[in-house]
């Protein structure tokens, strides 16, 4: 017995000294796109309208709009997508706890009793064995060694999955913030454009009244009145569109905040001024962008998990080794606990499924999955740069168009005022006055729409920059 114990100890010692963690250790591949020098510097598309400064974690506060801050805070606290993300993260953490609980010590208790008729021939007896009441009580304990690191790789994969799930939750947060700001901007823009349309309609109504007076005074004709009324009706036909946009924005906010319309913050439904950032937009650089974007972090963590799965698959080629002990009593119920019925034992256990082609095929599957995860990671990195550069270019173009329309609006207003004075003095025709007024109202509407597009372009750019998740917990808790 002493020799067996010594051999067991020596054998386990040799195995422990020779073991190593199976599968590759995870390191970020040198050839990964994120390591490219051309993706680390200033972002292409930057202009005088942007600055290479850190992107604020709570970028929506740059608008300095208390109503908007309140909307974001309430959305962070009650949005259904964030609740789903939180539940997914909790599940991933429990999966890690399950992986950490694998291996190591485990124990069990077995208690049973039965009235038993055994087969006599099973014991090479010619006579019938009498019926007996038999009991069985046993306690077992064992310790599974992770000699080859299979369980460790499983824990690594589970932890990487938690990180990836956390990144997915962060993506849900920044998307939510952008959606809230976008819906609020839509409501404000619809109200503002509706007000401009009403002013243009009032201006056109004055033109209709004037043409009717001129007709009645013999200085005009019915055709001029008809043309003026036609333009008035055309402008009036646009009003329902603005109300529909306003309602759509409010319904969107109601969904994002998980609240009925009548519980939205006061003043949201009547907002008639676009959110405005009174500073040059901070955009950072490529290196900061790739560190900040949660989808990049999620893809990198998926790559780490896939690499760890290679080790899990490789572990199937090696035996599971454990040491265990058992103590109990088996026999007739009246004899349980007596020396003749008691039993105990301890020793090592090696469980080894002879490696097959199927095991090696699973290793190759895991390796292929890792290559796919690397390609997906590279794609996410490249797409992050593309989205941001495209957003910068589009934002600059929208600003240029808005500024050009602002100049055009001033010129059109001056031309309309001048032409109207000439018409009243008899130096211009009614048609010229009507055309100048139409041009002014058209340009004014275009400018209002351009301002809306600039505001939406800012939101799209902030979303591409990936900020807004760092202080999400603080925002929701305020």
C-alpha positions as CSV (number, residue, x, y, z in Angstrom):
1,X,0.0,0.0,0.0
2,X,2.8,2.4,0.8
3,X,4.5,1.6,-2.5
4,X,1.2,2.4,-4.4
5,X,0.8,5.7,-2.6
6,X,4.4,6.6,-3.4
7,X,4.0,5.7,-7.0
8,X,0.8,7.7,-7.3
9,X,2.5,10.7,-5.8
10,X,5.6,10.4,-8.0
11,X,3.4,9.9,-11.1
12,X,1.3,13.0,-10.4
13,X,4.4,15.0,-9.7
14,X,5.9,14.1,-13.0
15,X,2.7,15.0,-14.8
16,X,2.5,18.3,-13.1
17,X,6.1,19.1,-13.9
18,X,5.7,18.2,-17.6
19,X,2.3,19.9,-18.2
20,X,1.8,23.1,-20.2
21,X,-1.2,25.1,-21.3
22,X,-2.5,23.8,-24.6
23,X,-3.3,26.1,-27.5
24,X,-1.8,29.5,-28.4
25,X,-1.5,32.3,-26.0
26,X,-3.4,35.3,-27.2
27,X,-1.6,38.4,-28.5
28,X,-2.8,41.0,-30.9
29,X,-1.5,39.9,-34.3
30,X,1.2,42.2,-35.7
31,X,-0.5,42.2,-39.1
32,X,-3.9,43.4,-37.6
33,X,-5.2,46.5,-39.3
34,X,-5.3,48.3,-36.0
35,X,-1.5,48.4,-36.0
36,X,-1.3,50.3,-39.3
37,X,0.5,53.6,-38.9
38,X,-1.7,55.3,-41.4
39,X,-4.8,54.7,-39.2
40,X,-3.2,56.3,-36.1
41,X,-2.8,59.9,-37.1
42,X,-5.1,62.8,-38.0
43,X,-8.4,61.8,-39.6
44,X,-8.8,62.6,-43.3
45,X,-11.6,65.0,-43.8
46,X,-10.8,67.3,-40.9
47,X,-11.3,71.0,-41.7
48,X,-11.6,74.4,-40.0
49,X,-14.9,73.2,-38.6
50,X,-13.3,70.5,-36.5
51,X,-10.4,70.3,-34.0
52,X,-8.1,67.4,-33.1
53,X,-9.1,67.5,-29.5
54,X,-10.4,64.6,-27.2
55,X,-14.1,63.8,-27.8
56,X,-16.0,64.5,-24.5
57,X,-17.5,61.4,-22.9
58,X,-20.9,63.3,-22.6
59,X,-20.8,65.0,-26.0
60,X,-24.5,65.9,-25.9
61,X,-23.8,68.4,-23.1
62,X,-22.0,70.5,-25.7
63,X,-25.4,71.6,-26.8
64,X,-26.0,73.2,-23.4
65,X,-29.7,72.2,-23.6
66,X,-31.1,71.2,-20.2
67,X,-34.1,69.5,-21.9
68,X,-31.8,67.4,-24.0
69,X,-29.7,66.4,-20.9
70,X,-32.9,65.3,-19.2
71,X,-34.0,63.2,-22.1
72,X,-30.7,61.4,-22.3
73,X,-30.7,60.8,-18.5
74,X,-34.2,59.3,-18.6
75,X,-33.4,57.2,-21.7
76,X,-30.3,55.8,-19.9
77,X,-32.4,54.7,-17.0
78,X,-35.3,53.1,-18.7
79,X,-34.6,52.2,-22.4
80,X,-35.5,48.6,-23.3
81,X,-32.4,48.0,-25.5
82,X,-30.2,48.9,-22.5
83,X,-32.2,46.5,-20.3
84,X,-31.5,43.7,-22.9
85,X,-27.8,44.6,-23.0
86,X,-27.6,44.5,-19.2
87,X,-29.3,41.1,-19.0
88,X,-26.9,39.8,-21.7
89,X,-23.9,41.1,-19.7
90,X,-25.2,39.4,-16.5
91,X,-25.6,36.1,-18.4
92,X,-22.1,36.3,-19.7
93,X,-20.7,36.9,-16.2
94,X,-22.5,33.9,-14.9
95,X,-21.1,31.9,-17.8
96,X,-17.7,32.9,-16.6
97,X,-18.5,31.9,-13.1
98,X,-19.6,28.5,-14.5
99,X,-16.3,28.1,-16.3
100,X,-14.3,29.0,-13.2
101,X,-16.3,26.4,-11.2
102,X,-15.3,23.6,-13.6
103,X,-12.5,21.4,-12.3
104,X,-11.1,21.6,-8.8
105,X,-12.9,20.1,-5.9
106,X,-16.3,18.4,-6.3
107,X,-18.3,16.4,-3.8
108,X,-21.4,14.3,-3.7
109,X,-23.7,12.3,-1.4
110,X,-25.6,9.2,-2.3
111,X,-28.3,7.7,-0.2
112,X,-30.5,4.8,-1.3
113,X,-32.7,2.0,0.0
114,X,-34.6,-0.8,-1.8
115,X,-36.2,-4.1,-1.2
116,X,-34.2,-6.4,-3.4
117,X,-34.4,-9.9,-4.8
118,X,-31.0,-10.8,-6.2
119,X,-30.4,-13.5,-8.8
120,X,-28.9,-16.6,-7.3
121,X,-27.2,-17.6,-10.5
122,X,-25.5,-14.2,-10.6
123,X,-23.5,-15.4,-7.6
124,X,-23.3,-19.0,-9.0
125,X,-25.8,-20.3,-6.5
126,X,-28.3,-23.0,-7.2
127,X,-30.7,-21.8,-4.5
128,X,-32.9,-18.7,-4.5
129,X,-31.4,-15.8,-2.7
130,X,-33.8,-14.5,0.0
131,X,-35.4,-11.1,-0.3
132,X,-33.6,-8.4,1.7
133,X,-33.9,-4.7,2.5
134,X,-30.6,-3.2,1.2
135,X,-29.3,0.3,1.9
136,X,-26.4,2.3,0.4
137,X,-24.9,5.5,1.9
138,X,-21.8,7.1,0.4
139,X,-19.9,10.3,0.3
140,X,-17.5,11.0,-2.6
141,X,-15.1,13.9,-3.2
142,X,-12.6,14.5,-6.0
143,X,-10.2,17.0,-7.3
144,X,-9.8,17.5,-11.1
145,X,-6.4,18.7,-12.2
146,X,-6.1,21.1,-15.1
147,X,-2.8,19.7,-16.1
148,X,-2.9,20.8,-19.7
149,X,-4.8,24.2,-19.2
150,X,-8.0,23.1,-21.0
151,X,-10.1,24.6,-18.2
152,X,-7.9,27.7,-18.1
153,X,-8.5,28.3,-21.8
154,X,-12.2,27.9,-21.2
155,X,-12.1,30.6,-18.5
156,X,-10.1,32.9,-20.8
157,X,-12.7,32.4,-23.5
158,X,-15.5,33.2,-21.1
159,X,-13.8,36.3,-19.7
160,X,-13.2,37.6,-23.3
161,X,-16.9,37.0,-24.0
162,X,-17.8,39.1,-21.0
163,X,-15.6,41.9,-22.3
164,X,-17.2,41.6,-25.8
165,X,-20.7,41.7,-24.3
166,X,-19.7,44.8,-22.2
167,X,-18.6,46.4,-25.5
168,X,-21.9,45.5,-27.1
169,X,-23.7,47.2,-24.2
170,X,-21.5,50.3,-24.7
171,X,-22.5,50.3,-28.4
172,X,-26.1,50.2,-27.4
173,X,-25.6,53.2,-25.1
174,X,-23.9,55.4,-27.7
175,X,-26.6,54.4,-30.3
176,X,-29.3,55.3,-27.8
177,X,-27.8,58.7,-27.1
178,X,-27.5,59.5,-30.8
179,X,-31.1,58.3,-31.4
180,X,-32.4,60.5,-28.5
181,X,-30.6,63.6,-29.8
182,X,-31.7,62.9,-33.3
183,X,-35.4,62.5,-32.4
184,X,-35.3,65.7,-30.3
185,X,-33.6,67.5,-33.1
186,X,-36.3,66.3,-35.5
187,X,-39.0,67.7,-33.2
188,X,-37.3,71.1,-32.9
189,X,-36.6,71.2,-36.6
190,X,-40.2,70.4,-37.6
191,X,-41.5,73.1,-35.3
192,X,-38.9,75.6,-36.5
193,X,-39.6,74.8,-40.2
194,X,-43.3,74.9,-39.5
195,X,-42.9,78.4,-38.1
196,X,-41.0,79.6,-41.1
197,X,-43.6,78.1,-43.4
198,X,-46.3,80.0,-41.5
199,X,-44.3,83.2,-41.8
200,X,-43.9,82.6,-45.6
201,X,-47.6,81.8,-45.8
202,X,-48.5,85.0,-44.0
203,X,-46.2,86.9,-46.4
204,X,-47.9,85.3,-49.4
205,X,-51.3,86.0,-47.9
206,X,-50.4,89.7,-47.9
207,X,-49.5,89.3,-51.5
208,X,-52.9,87.8,-52.3
209,X,-54.7,90.7,-50.5
210,X,-52.6,93.2,-52.3
211,X,-53.3,91.7,-55.8
212,X,-57.0,91.6,-54.9
213,X,-57.0,95.3,-54.0
214,X,-55.1,96.2,-57.2
215,X,-57.6,94.2,-59.2
216,X,-60.5,96.0,-57.5
217,X,-58.7,99.4,-58.2
218,X,-58.3,98.5,-61.9
219,X,-54.5,98.2,-61.7
220,X,-54.4,94.4,-61.9
221,X,-56.3,91.5,-63.4
222,X,-57.8,88.2,-62.3
223,X,-54.8,86.3,-63.6
224,X,-52.5,88.0,-61.1
225,X,-54.9,87.1,-58.2
226,X,-55.1,83.5,-59.4
227,X,-51.3,83.1,-59.5
228,X,-50.9,84.6,-56.1
229,X,-53.6,82.4,-54.6
230,X,-52.0,79.3,-56.3
231,X,-48.6,80.1,-54.6
232,X,-50.4,80.6,-51.3
233,X,-52.2,77.2,-51.5
234,X,-48.9,75.5,-52.5
235,X,-47.2,76.8,-49.4
236,X,-50.2,75.8,-47.2
237,X,-50.0,72.3,-48.6
238,X,-46.6,71.8,-47.0
239,X,-47.8,72.4,-43.4
240,X,-49.1,68.9,-42.7
241,X,-45.7,67.4,-43.5
242,X,-44.0,69.4,-40.7
243,X,-46.6,68.2,-38.2
244,X,-46.1,64.6,-39.3
245,X,-42.3,65.0,-38.7
246,X,-42.9,66.5,-35.3
247,X,-45.2,63.7,-34.3
248,X,-42.8,61.0,-35.6
249,X,-40.0,62.6,-33.5
250,X,-42.2,62.6,-30.4
251,X,-43.3,59.0,-30.9
252,X,-39.6,58.1,-31.3
253,X,-38.7,59.8,-28.0
254,X,-41.6,58.0,-26.3
255,X,-40.3,54.7,-27.4
256,X,-36.6,55.4,-26.5
257,X,-37.6,56.6,-23.0
258,X,-40.2,53.9,-22.5
259,X,-42.7,56.6,-21.5
260,X,-46.0,57.9,-22.8
261,X,-46.0,61.2,-24.7
262,X,-47.6,63.1,-21.8
263,X,-44.7,62.2,-19.5
264,X,-41.9,63.6,-21.8
265,X,-40.1,66.5,-20.2
266,X,-41.8,69.9,-20.3
267,X,-41.1,71.9,-23.4
268,X,-39.9,69.0,-25.7
269,X,-43.0,69.0,-27.9
270,X,-42.9,72.8,-28.4
271,X,-39.1,73.1,-29.0
272,X,-38.7,75.4,-32.0
273,X,-34.9,76.0,-32.0
274,X,-32.4,73.5,-33.3
275,X,-29.8,72.3,-30.8
276,X,-26.6,74.2,-31.5
277,X,-22.9,73.6,-30.6
278,X,-21.2,77.0,-30.1
279,X,-17.7,75.7,-30.6
280,X,-15.6,73.8,-33.2
281,X,-16.3,70.1,-33.0
282,X,-13.6,68.0,-31.2
283,X,-12.9,64.8,-33.2
284,X,-9.5,63.5,-31.8
285,X,-7.3,61.3,-34.0
286,X,-7.3,57.8,-35.4
287,X,-5.5,56.2,-32.5
288,X,-8.0,57.7,-30.0
289,X,-10.9,56.7,-32.2
290,X,-10.0,53.1,-32.4
291,X,-9.5,52.9,-28.6
292,X,-12.8,54.6,-28.0
293,X,-15.1,52.8,-30.4
294,X,-16.8,50.0,-28.5
295,X,-17.5,48.0,-31.7
296,X,-13.7,47.8,-32.3
297,X,-13.2,46.6,-28.7
298,X,-16.0,44.1,-29.1
299,X,-14.4,42.6,-32.3
300,X,-10.9,42.4,-30.6
301,X,-12.4,40.6,-27.6
302,X,-14.2,38.2,-29.9
303,X,-10.8,37.5,-31.5
304,X,-9.3,36.8,-28.0
305,X,-12.2,34.4,-27.2
306,X,-11.8,32.5,-30.5
307,X,-8.1,32.1,-29.8
308,X,-8.8,30.6,-26.4
309,X,-11.3,28.2,-28.0
310,X,-8.3,26.6,-29.9
311,X,-6.9,25.6,-26.5
312,X,-10.2,24.2,-25.4
313,X,-10.4,22.1,-28.6
314,X,-6.8,21.0,-28.3
315,X,-7.5,19.9,-24.7
316,X,-9.7,17.1,-26.0
317,X,-6.5,15.3,-27.2
318,X,-5.3,14.9,-23.6
319,X,-6.6,12.9,-20.6
320,X,-8.6,14.2,-17.7
321,X,-6.8,13.4,-14.5
322,X,-8.3,13.6,-11.0
323,X,-7.9,12.2,-7.6
324,X,-10.8,11.1,-5.4
325,X,-11.9,9.5,-2.2
326,X,-15.1,7.8,-1.1
327,X,-16.5,6.5,2.2
328,X,-19.8,4.8,2.9
329,X,-21.7,1.8,4.0
330,X,-23.5,-0.8,1.9
331,X,-25.6,-3.7,3.1
332,X,-28.7,-4.8,4.9
333,X,-30.5,-1.9,6.4
334,X,-30.1,-3.3,9.9
335,X,-26.3,-3.7,9.4
336,X,-25.6,-0.2,7.9
337,X,-22.8,1.5,9.8
338,X,-21.4,-1.8,11.1
339,X,-17.8,-2.7,10.3
340,X,-18.8,-5.4,7.9
341,X,-20.9,-3.0,5.8
342,X,-18.5,-0.1,5.8
343,X,-16.3,0.8,2.8
344,X,-13.8,3.4,1.8
345,X,-11.2,4.1,-0.9
346,X,-9.1,6.7,-2.6
347,X,-6.8,7.0,-5.6
348,X,-6.2,8.7,-8.9
349,X,-8.5,8.5,-12.0
350,X,-7.4,9.0,-15.6
351,X,-10.2,9.4,-18.1
352,X,-8.9,9.5,-21.7
353,X,-10.9,9.3,-24.8
354,X,-8.6,8.1,-27.5
355,X,-8.0,11.1,-29.9
356,X,-9.8,10.8,-33.1
357,X,-9.9,12.6,-36.4
358,X,-13.0,14.4,-35.1
359,X,-11.0,16.0,-32.3
360,X,-8.4,17.3,-34.7
361,X,-11.1,18.5,-37.0
362,X,-12.5,20.6,-34.1
363,X,-9.1,22.1,-33.6
364,X,-9.0,23.1,-37.2
365,X,-12.5,24.5,-36.9
366,X,-11.4,26.6,-34.0
367,X,-8.3,27.9,-35.9
368,X,-10.5,28.8,-38.9
369,X,-12.9,30.6,-36.6
370,X,-9.9,32.6,-35.2
371,X,-8.9,33.6,-38.7
372,X,-12.5,34.7,-39.4
373,X,-12.5,36.7,-36.1
374,X,-9.3,38.4,-37.1
375,X,-10.7,39.3,-40.5
376,X,-13.9,40.6,-38.9
377,X,-11.8,42.7,-36.5
378,X,-9.8,44.2,-39.3
379,X,-13.1,45.0,-41.1
380,X,-14.5,46.7,-38.1
381,X,-11.4,48.8,-37.7
382,X,-11.4,49.8,-41.3
383,X,-15.1,50.6,-41.2
384,X,-14.7,52.7,-38.1
385,X,-12.1,54.9,-39.9
386,X,-14.3,55.0,-43.1
387,X,-17.4,56.0,-41.1
388,X,-15.6,58.8,-39.3
389,X,-13.8,60.1,-42.4
390,X,-17.0,60.0,-44.4
391,X,-18.9,61.8,-41.6
392,X,-16.2,64.5,-41.4
393,X,-16.4,65.1,-45.2
394,X,-20.2,65.2,-45.2
395,X,-20.3,67.5,-42.2
396,X,-17.9,69.9,-43.9
397,X,-20.0,69.8,-47.1
398,X,-23.2,70.4,-45.2
399,X,-21.7,73.4,-43.4
400,X,-20.5,74.9,-46.7
401,X,-23.9,74.4,-48.3
402,X,-25.6,76.0,-45.2
403,X,-23.3,79.0,-45.3
404,X,-23.9,79.5,-49.0
405,X,-27.7,79.3,-48.5
406,X,-27.4,81.8,-45.6
407,X,-25.8,84.2,-48.0
408,X,-28.4,83.4,-50.7
409,X,-31.2,84.0,-48.2
410,X,-29.9,87.5,-47.3
411,X,-29.6,88.3,-51.0
412,X,-33.1,87.0,-51.8
413,X,-34.6,88.9,-48.9
414,X,-33.0,92.2,-50.1
415,X,-34.1,91.5,-53.7
416,X,-37.7,90.7,-52.6
417,X,-37.9,93.9,-50.5
418,X,-36.5,96.0,-53.3
419,X,-38.7,94.5,-55.9
420,X,-41.8,94.9,-53.8
421,X,-41.0,98.6,-53.2
422,X,-40.5,99.1,-57.0
423,X,-43.8,97.3,-57.6
424,X,-45.7,99.5,-55.2
425,X,-44.1,102.5,-57.0
426,X,-45.2,101.1,-60.4
427,X,-41.6,100.5,-61.5
428,X,-41.9,96.7,-61.5
429,X,-44.5,94.3,-62.7
430,X,-46.6,92.2,-60.4
431,X,-45.0,89.0,-61.9
432,X,-41.6,90.3,-61.0
433,X,-42.7,91.0,-57.4
434,X,-44.4,87.6,-57.2
435,X,-41.3,85.8,-58.5
436,X,-39.0,87.6,-56.1
437,X,-41.2,86.7,-53.1
438,X,-41.4,83.1,-54.3
439,X,-37.6,83.0,-54.6
440,X,-37.1,84.4,-51.1
441,X,-39.6,81.9,-49.5
442,X,-38.0,79.0,-51.4
443,X,-34.4,79.9,-50.3
444,X,-35.6,80.5,-46.7
445,X,-37.1,77.0,-46.6
446,X,-33.9,75.5,-48.1
447,X,-31.8,77.3,-45.4
448,X,-34.0,75.9,-42.7
449,X,-33.7,72.4,-44.1
450,X,-29.9,72.9,-44.5
451,X,-29.7,73.8,-40.8
452,X,-31.5,70.6,-39.9
453,X,-29.1,68.6,-42.1
454,X,-26.1,70.2,-40.3
455,X,-27.6,69.3,-36.9
456,X,-28.2,65.7,-38.1
457,X,-24.7,65.6,-39.6
458,X,-23.2,66.5,-36.2
459,X,-25.1,63.7,-34.5
460,X,-24.0,61.2,-37.1
461,X,-20.4,62.3,-36.7
462,X,-20.5,62.0,-32.9
463,X,-21.9,58.5,-33.3
464,X,-19.1,57.6,-35.7
465,X,-16.6,59.0,-33.2
466,X,-17.9,56.4,-30.6
467,X,-18.1,58.6,-27.6
468,X,-20.9,58.6,-25.0
469,X,-20.5,55.3,-23.2
470,X,-17.7,56.1,-20.6
471,X,-20.0,57.9,-18.1
472,X,-23.2,56.1,-19.0
473,X,-23.6,54.7,-15.5
474,X,-23.2,58.1,-13.9
475,X,-25.7,59.7,-16.3
476,X,-28.3,57.0,-15.7
477,X,-27.9,57.3,-11.9
478,X,-28.3,61.1,-11.7
